[in-house]
Every structure is written in C-alpha cells, then in structure tokens.
Amino acid sequence: MKSRLAFAALTAAAVAISPLAAAAPALAASGEVVVYSTELQPLYVYANPNGCQNLPPAAHQMNNRTDADVRLYVYPGCIGPVAWILKPGYGVHTPPIGSFSA
C-alpha cells in the first residue's frame, strides 16, 4: 500500500513539473562554428549558434568550436536526415547546400 502511495505521489509530482520543463527555452551553444568555403572567401563564423543555420554557398569544411554537438544536414532548413553529428573540437567536410543546428 505504501509503495502505491509513493508511486502515485511521484507520478503526480512528475506531471506537475513536466509543463515547466517543456516551457524552458533552449540554450544556444557557447562558442562558435567556423565554416570554410574557398581560399578566396573569408571564414563564416557563427558565434553562439542557436537553431538552424543554412551553410554559406560553396561551403567545404566546418569546425565545431562550441560546447555542444552540431548536427549537419544535407539539405537547407535542417530538413531530411542528419548527415553527421559533429562533436565539440572536431571538423568535417560539408555538403555545399546543407545546413546545421546546434
């Protein structure tokens, strides 16, 4: 009987807290994502990226200098499958028309 009461109390507490957790805003990754395109273009630097970002034209390589994973997508708008999950401190070759989210 006591275990059922304890379970019911924990369930009620979880239900009461869940709307608060869902309402918490997503935090931006701290740091920067750096994208290299060509020798004739400056680096694209995304400071503290948050949400979806389309890659610049002719994107060739991306470095994750944030504290969070970066998801690389083959298509703009962060649609379709995730092509790569880039861990902090790593780099990867990118599709020329893709996008990423942090």
Secondary structure by P-SEA (a helix, b strand, c coil): caaaaaaaaaaaaaaaaaaaaaacccccccbbbbbbcccccccccccccccbbbbccccccccccccbbbbbbccccccccccccccccbbbbbcccccccc
